[in-house]
Amino acid sequence: MPTPGSAPSLMEIIKEKLRLNGPLTVAEYMHIISTNPTEGYYMKKDVIGEVGDFITSPEISQLFGEILAIWFYAETQKMGPGKPLQLVELGPGNGTLMVDFLRVLNRFGYKSDDVSLHLVEISDTMQSLQARRLCITHRATDIELPYYYEGETVSGIKVYWYNDLKKVPNNFSWFVAHEFFDVLPVHKFEKTEDGWRELLIDMDENGKLYYRISGKETQSAKVLIRPPLDAGDRTELEVSARSLGIARQLAHRVDEYGGLALIADYGHEGEKGDTFRAFHKHKVVHPLEKPGECDLTADVDFSQLRIAASKTPGEENYAVVAGPVQQKDFLERLQAKARLQVLMDNAKTEEEKEKLKCTYDMLIDPKKMGERFKFLAFYPSSMGPILEKFPPLGFVSEK
């Protein structure tokens, strides 16, 4: 039991939910762990970097963010001037990626009147880190405004924070989702003699969490498992309803209001079915142990995101989808090695040069991030004919 006046621990919250409602779905478990207002994993501390539980590409090298920003700028030239621009990031982490983006935009001549920054973040802790990284002034806003926090960069660019993508204004935008989809809740299913059954989380008599299979077809199985997901000889399946909804939303927005969306995450193209795991201090641990102290994640199924964003019967707005491609191929096709050489030429010491080479290797090496991480892009449907003539940069090998 929690001590008087203290918030209950996540394990206590989970025990109470199991007692009242019975077994949890994996999606419900992930949601509680990630977003509980007081004890949620992302709500209490900075979890990114060497002292956290995982590290991301922007933290490894500035080259990563610069290449992504150049990709957005180059592809926007196929559409028009792209000003004014809304730069939107979903789950901005420590704000490092946006620092790199803004540096590139400054080099391309974007002024404070040309661009605004819109960050979708539910954690007050992470939002505070981002504000300190990006802004010289920042403050909470009126409760009736769509954004809950605002700030301004040293160059005068306005920055706004939202707790939901739907609240971001509908304007021409660049949408960036880097290591965002992998933490969204997934439902896990297994194929049995009686059909698809959902994997649930329960507690034994010793108070330990464990997996069990649902006795009957759950509502999630009825709604989420549809062709082509249930095709072939697959025996395990992970589906994130939240991810599919956000992918559709991004496709709709770039199609109706203009812009581009780029998703970068570790994942697969439908060949995997059991990827749910946890990270603690950069090591893989069991996801049902130490709830709230570990980063829960599941590989992104890019084939599902592609279907969600593409044209379907009855949909007026949809995206032209490029990818997925491996991170190694995407970065190399965008001349990442040439950018590395520029950084090395400007390095002051041999130690700096060696560090640059090591971080580049981390991003590109197939055994590290090079193959596991993939990129997927959404373009307005009207861009179809243009992309046939001028293929998406980074997604097609040069002949």
C-alpha positions as CSV (number, residue, x, y, z in Angstrom):
1,M,0.0,0.0,0.0
2,P,1.2,3.6,-0.7
3,T,2.2,5.6,2.3
4,P,-0.3,8.3,3.4
5,G,-0.1,11.3,1.0
6,S,2.0,9.6,-1.6
7,A,1.0,8.5,-5.1
8,P,0.5,4.8,-5.6
9,S,3.2,3.0,-7.5
10,L,2.6,1.7,-11.0
11,M,2.5,-1.8,-9.7
12,E,-0.1,-0.9,-7.2
13,I,-2.1,0.8,-10.0
14,I,-1.8,-2.3,-12.2
15,K,-2.8,-4.6,-9.3
16,E,-5.9,-2.5,-8.6
17,K,-7.0,-2.5,-12.3
18,L,-6.5,-6.3,-12.5
19,R,-8.5,-6.7,-9.3
20,L,-11.4,-4.6,-10.6
21,N,-11.4,-5.4,-14.3
22,G,-9.5,-8.6,-14.8
23,P,-6.6,-9.1,-17.2
24,L,-5.1,-6.2,-19.2
25,T,-4.3,-6.1,-22.9
26,V,-0.7,-5.4,-23.7
27,A,-1.9,-2.0,-25.1
28,E,-3.5,-1.1,-21.8
29,Y,-0.4,-2.1,-19.9
30,M,1.8,0.0,-22.2
31,H,-0.5,3.0,-21.9
32,I,-0.5,2.9,-18.1
33,I,3.3,2.5,-18.0
34,S,4.0,5.4,-20.4
35,T,1.4,8.0,-19.6
36,N,0.4,7.7,-15.9
37,P,0.4,11.4,-14.8
38,T,2.6,10.9,-11.7
39,E,4.4,7.6,-12.2
40,G,4.6,7.1,-16.0
41,Y,7.9,6.3,-17.5
42,Y,8.2,9.5,-19.6
43,M,6.7,11.7,-16.9
44,K,9.3,11.6,-14.2
45,K,12.8,11.9,-15.7
46,D,15.0,12.4,-18.7
47,V,15.3,8.9,-20.1
48,I,17.4,9.6,-23.2
49,G,21.1,9.5,-23.5
50,E,24.0,7.7,-21.8
51,V,22.6,8.0,-18.3
52,G,19.1,7.0,-19.5
53,D,17.7,3.7,-20.9
54,F,18.3,4.3,-24.6
55,I,20.0,6.7,-27.0
56,T,18.6,8.1,-30.3
57,S,20.2,9.0,-33.6
58,P,20.0,12.8,-33.1
59,E,21.9,12.3,-29.8
60,I,24.6,10.3,-31.6
61,S,25.4,12.8,-34.4
62,Q,24.3,16.2,-35.7
63,L,24.7,14.7,-39.2
64,F,21.5,12.7,-38.7
65,G,19.2,15.8,-38.1
66,E,20.9,17.8,-40.8
67,I,20.4,15.1,-43.4
68,L,16.7,14.9,-42.5
69,A,16.2,18.6,-42.7
70,I,17.9,18.7,-46.1
71,W,15.6,16.0,-47.3
72,F,12.5,18.0,-46.3
73,Y,13.9,21.1,-47.9
74,A,14.8,19.4,-51.2
75,E,11.5,17.6,-51.5
76,T,9.6,20.8,-50.8
77,Q,11.2,22.4,-53.8
78,K,9.2,20.0,-55.9
79,M,6.0,21.6,-54.5
80,G,6.7,25.3,-54.3
81,P,8.3,27.8,-51.9
82,G,7.0,26.0,-48.7
83,K,6.6,29.2,-46.8
84,P,5.3,29.9,-44.2
85,L,6.2,26.6,-42.8
86,Q,5.0,24.7,-39.7
87,L,7.8,22.4,-38.4
88,V,6.0,19.7,-36.4
89,E,7.7,16.9,-34.4
90,L,5.9,14.1,-32.6
91,G,7.6,13.1,-29.4
92,P,10.6,15.5,-29.6
93,G,12.8,13.8,-27.0
94,N,15.4,16.2,-25.7
95,G,14.8,18.7,-28.6
96,T,18.1,17.8,-30.2
97,L,16.6,17.0,-33.6
98,M,14.9,20.4,-33.8
99,V,18.1,22.2,-32.9
100,D,19.7,20.6,-36.0
101,F,16.7,21.3,-38.2
102,L,16.6,25.0,-37.2
103,R,20.3,25.3,-37.9
104,V,19.8,24.0,-41.5
105,L,16.7,26.2,-42.0
106,N,18.8,29.2,-41.1
107,R,21.4,28.2,-43.7
108,F,18.6,28.0,-46.3
109,G,17.4,31.5,-45.4
110,Y,14.3,30.9,-43.3
111,K,13.6,33.8,-41.0
112,S,11.4,33.9,-37.9
113,D,8.4,35.0,-40.0
114,D,8.9,32.0,-42.3
115,V,8.7,29.2,-39.8
116,S,7.1,28.2,-36.5
117,L,7.8,25.1,-34.4
118,H,5.0,22.9,-33.1
119,L,5.9,20.1,-30.7
120,V,3.5,17.3,-29.7
121,E,4.5,16.2,-26.2
122,I,2.5,14.8,-23.3
123,S,5.2,14.8,-20.7
124,D,5.8,17.9,-18.6
125,T,9.3,16.7,-17.8
126,M,10.3,16.2,-21.4
127,Q,8.6,19.5,-22.4
128,S,10.7,21.3,-19.8
129,L,13.9,19.8,-21.2
130,Q,12.8,20.8,-24.8
131,A,12.0,24.4,-23.7
132,R,15.4,24.8,-22.0
133,R,17.2,23.4,-25.1
134,L,15.3,25.4,-27.7
135,C,14.1,28.7,-26.2
136,I,15.4,31.8,-24.6
137,T,11.9,32.6,-23.2
138,H,9.0,30.2,-22.5
139,R,5.9,30.1,-20.4
140,A,2.6,28.2,-19.8
141,T,-0.4,29.5,-21.6
142,D,-4.1,30.1,-21.1
143,I,-6.0,26.9,-20.6
144,E,-8.4,27.7,-23.4
145,L,-5.7,27.8,-26.1
146,P,-5.0,24.7,-28.2
147,Y,-1.3,24.7,-27.1
148,Y,-0.4,24.5,-23.4
149,Y,3.1,26.1,-23.5
150,E,4.9,28.5,-25.8
151,G,8.3,29.9,-26.2
152,E,10.7,31.7,-28.6
153,T,14.1,30.7,-29.9
154,V,17.1,33.0,-29.9
155,S,16.4,33.9,-33.5
156,G,12.7,34.8,-32.8
157,I,11.0,31.6,-34.0
158,K,7.8,30.9,-32.1
159,V,7.6,27.5,-30.4
160,Y,4.3,25.8,-29.3
161,W,3.6,22.6,-27.4
162,Y,0.5,20.5,-27.7
163,N,-0.7,17.3,-26.1
164,D,-2.4,16.0,-29.2
165,L,-1.6,16.2,-32.9
166,K,-5.2,17.2,-33.7
167,K,-4.7,20.5,-31.9
168,V,-1.8,21.6,-34.3
169,P,-3.1,24.1,-36.8
170,N,-4.0,22.8,-40.3
171,N,-1.3,24.5,-42.5
172,F,1.5,23.5,-44.7
173,S,3.8,21.4,-42.5
174,W,6.8,19.2,-42.2
175,F,5.9,16.3,-39.9
176,V,8.7,14.5,-38.2
177,A,8.2,11.3,-36.2
178,H,11.5,9.9,-35.1
179,E,11.3,6.9,-32.7
180,F,7.7,7.9,-31.9
181,F,5.6,5.0,-33.3
182,D,7.7,2.3,-31.5
183,V,6.4,3.4,-28.1
184,L,2.7,3.5,-29.0
185,P,0.6,0.8,-27.4
186,V,0.3,-2.5,-29.4
187,H,-2.2,-5.3,-29.1
188,K,-0.5,-8.8,-29.3
189,F,-2.3,-11.8,-30.8
190,E,-1.5,-15.5,-31.3
191,K,-3.1,-17.9,-33.7
192,T,-4.6,-20.9,-32.0
193,E,-6.7,-23.8,-33.2
194,D,-9.8,-21.7,-32.4
195,G,-8.5,-18.7,-34.4
196,W,-6.7,-15.5,-33.3
197,R,-6.6,-14.9,-29.6
198,E,-5.3,-11.9,-27.7
199,L,-2.3,-12.1,-25.3
200,L,-3.3,-10.6,-22.0
201,I,-1.5,-9.7,-18.8
202,D,-2.6,-11.2,-15.4
203,M,-1.1,-11.6,-11.9
204,D,-0.4,-14.9,-10.2
205,E,-0.9,-15.7,-6.5
206,N,2.6,-14.4,-5.7
207,G,1.9,-11.0,-7.2
208,K,4.0,-11.5,-10.3
209,L,2.8,-10.4,-13.7
210,Y,2.5,-13.0,-16.5
211,Y,1.1,-13.6,-20.0
212,R,-2.1,-15.6,-20.7
213,I,-4.1,-16.2,-23.8
214,S,-7.7,-14.9,-23.9
215,G,-10.3,-17.7,-23.9
216,K,-12.5,-16.0,-26.4
217,E,-12.0,-13.6,-29.3
218,T,-11.6,-10.2,-27.9
219,Q,-13.2,-7.0,-29.3
220,S,-9.7,-5.9,-30.3
221,A,-9.2,-9.1,-32.3
222,K,-12.5,-8.6,-34.1
223,V,-11.7,-5.0,-35.0
224,L,-8.0,-5.0,-35.7
225,I,-7.3,-8.3,-37.4
226,R,-8.4,-7.9,-41.0
227,P,-6.9,-8.9,-44.4
228,P,-4.1,-8.8,-45.3
229,L,-2.9,-8.9,-41.7
230,D,-4.3,-12.4,-41.1
231,A,-2.9,-13.8,-44.4
232,G,-0.3,-16.5,-44.8
233,D,1.2,-18.7,-42.1
234,R,1.7,-16.0,-39.4
235,T,1.1,-17.3,-35.9
236,E,1.9,-14.1,-34.0
237,L,0.8,-10.5,-34.7
238,E,1.2,-7.0,-33.2
239,V,-1.2,-4.2,-34.1
240,S,-1.2,-0.7,-32.8
241,A,-4.6,1.0,-33.3
242,R,-3.1,4.3,-32.2
243,S,-0.3,4.1,-34.8
244,L,-2.7,3.4,-37.6
245,G,-4.9,6.3,-36.5
246,I,-2.0,8.7,-36.4
247,A,-0.7,7.5,-39.8
248,R,-4.1,8.2,-41.4
249,Q,-4.1,11.6,-39.7
250,L,-0.7,12.5,-41.1
251,A,-1.7,11.3,-44.6
252,H,-4.9,13.3,-44.5
253,R,-3.1,16.5,-43.3
254,V,-0.3,16.4,-45.9
255,D,-2.8,15.7,-48.7
256,E,-5.4,18.4,-47.7
257,Y,-3.1,21.2,-46.4
258,G,0.2,20.4,-48.0
259,G,3.5,19.3,-46.7
260,L,5.5,16.1,-46.0
261,A,5.7,13.5,-43.3
262,L,8.8,11.5,-42.5
263,I,8.7,8.5,-40.1
264,A,12.0,7.1,-38.9
265,D,12.0,4.1,-36.5
266,Y,13.2,0.6,-36.0
267,G,10.8,-1.9,-37.5
268,H,9.9,-4.4,-40.2
269,E,7.6,-4.9,-43.2
270,G,5.2,-7.5,-41.7
271,E,7.6,-10.4,-41.3
272,K,7.8,-10.2,-37.5
273,G,5.1,-10.9,-34.9
274,D,6.7,-10.8,-31.4
275,T,8.9,-7.7,-30.8
276,F,7.5,-6.3,-27.6
277,R,10.3,-5.8,-25.1
278,A,11.8,-3.4,-22.6
279,F,15.1,-1.5,-22.2
280,H,16.7,-0.6,-18.9
281,K,20.1,1.1,-18.8
282,H,20.6,0.2,-22.5
283,K,20.0,-3.5,-21.9
284,V,17.0,-5.6,-23.0
285,V,14.9,-6.8,-20.0
286,H,11.5,-8.6,-19.6
287,P,8.7,-6.1,-20.2
288,L,6.6,-7.3,-17.3
289,E,9.4,-6.6,-14.7
290,K,10.0,-3.3,-13.0
291,P,7.0,-1.5,-14.5
292,G,7.7,2.2,-14.9
293,E,11.4,1.8,-14.7
294,C,11.9,0.6,-18.3
295,D,11.3,1.8,-21.8
296,L,8.6,-0.4,-23.3
297,T,8.8,-0.7,-27.1
298,A,7.7,-2.8,-30.1
299,D,9.1,-2.7,-33.6
300,V,7.0,-0.7,-36.0
301,D,5.2,-2.7,-38.7
302,F,5.8,-0.4,-41.6
303,S,3.5,-2.4,-43.9
304,Q,0.6,-1.5,-41.6
305,L,1.4,2.2,-41.6
306,R,1.7,2.1,-45.4
307,I,-1.7,0.6,-45.8
308,A,-3.2,3.1,-43.3
309,A,-1.9,6.1,-45.2
310,S,-2.6,4.8,-48.8
311,K,-5.8,5.2,-50.8
312,T,-8.7,3.1,-49.6
313,P,-12.4,3.0,-50.7
314,G,-14.3,6.0,-49.4
315,E,-11.2,8.0,-48.4
316,E,-11.0,11.4,-50.0
317,N,-7.6,12.3,-48.6
318,Y,-4.6,9.9,-48.8
319,A,-0.9,10.0,-49.3
320,V,1.6,8.8,-51.8
321,V,3.8,6.6,-49.7
322,A,7.5,6.1,-50.3
323,G,9.4,3.4,-48.5
324,P,10.2,1.9,-46.2
325,V,14.0,1.9,-46.8
326,Q,16.8,1.1,-44.5
327,Q,18.5,4.0,-42.6
328,K,21.8,3.1,-44.2
329,D,20.5,3.5,-47.7
330,F,18.5,6.6,-46.9
331,L,21.4,8.5,-45.4
332,E,24.0,7.4,-48.0
333,R,21.7,8.3,-50.9
334,L,21.5,11.8,-49.3
335,Q,25.3,12.2,-49.3
336,A,25.8,11.6,-45.6
337,K,29.4,10.5,-46.2
338,A,30.2,13.9,-47.9
339,R,28.7,15.7,-44.9
340,L,30.8,13.5,-42.6
341,Q,33.9,14.6,-44.5
342,V,33.1,18.3,-44.0
343,L,32.7,17.7,-40.3
344,M,35.9,15.9,-40.1
345,D,37.8,18.6,-42.0
346,N,36.6,21.1,-39.5
347,A,37.5,18.9,-36.5
348,K,40.3,20.3,-34.4
349,T,41.7,17.1,-33.0
350,E,42.3,13.5,-34.0
351,E,40.1,12.5,-31.1
352,E,37.2,14.6,-32.5
353,K,37.7,13.0,-35.9
354,E,37.7,9.5,-34.5
355,K,34.5,10.2,-32.6
356,L,32.8,11.5,-35.8
357,K,33.8,8.3,-37.6
358,C,32.5,6.1,-34.8
359,T,29.1,7.9,-34.6
360,Y,28.7,7.7,-38.4
361,D,29.5,4.0,-38.2
362,M,26.8,3.6,-35.5
363,L,24.2,5.1,-37.9
364,I,25.2,3.3,-41.0
365,D,26.6,-0.1,-39.9
366,P,24.0,-2.9,-40.8
367,K,24.8,-4.6,-37.5
368,K,24.0,-1.5,-35.5
369,M,21.4,1.0,-36.7
370,G,21.9,0.8,-40.5
371,E,19.4,-2.0,-41.3
372,R,17.1,-2.1,-38.2
373,F,16.0,1.6,-38.6
374,K,13.8,2.4,-41.5
375,F,12.3,5.5,-43.2
376,L,8.8,6.0,-44.6
377,A,7.5,9.2,-46.2
378,F,4.1,10.6,-47.0
379,Y,3.5,13.0,-49.9
380,P,0.2,14.8,-51.0
381,S,-1.7,12.6,-53.5
382,S,-1.3,15.3,-56.1
383,M,2.4,14.7,-56.1
384,G,2.1,11.3,-57.8
385,P,2.9,12.4,-61.3
386,I,5.8,14.7,-60.1
387,L,7.3,11.8,-58.1
388,E,7.2,9.6,-61.2
389,K,9.4,12.1,-63.0
390,F,11.5,13.1,-59.9
391,P,11.5,10.1,-57.6
392,P,11.6,10.7,-53.8
393,L,15.2,11.4,-52.6
394,G,16.6,8.7,-50.4
395,F,14.0,6.1,-51.4
396,V,15.3,5.2,-54.8
397,S,18.8,4.1,-55.7
398,E,20.6,6.2,-58.3
399,K,21.1,4.5,-61.6
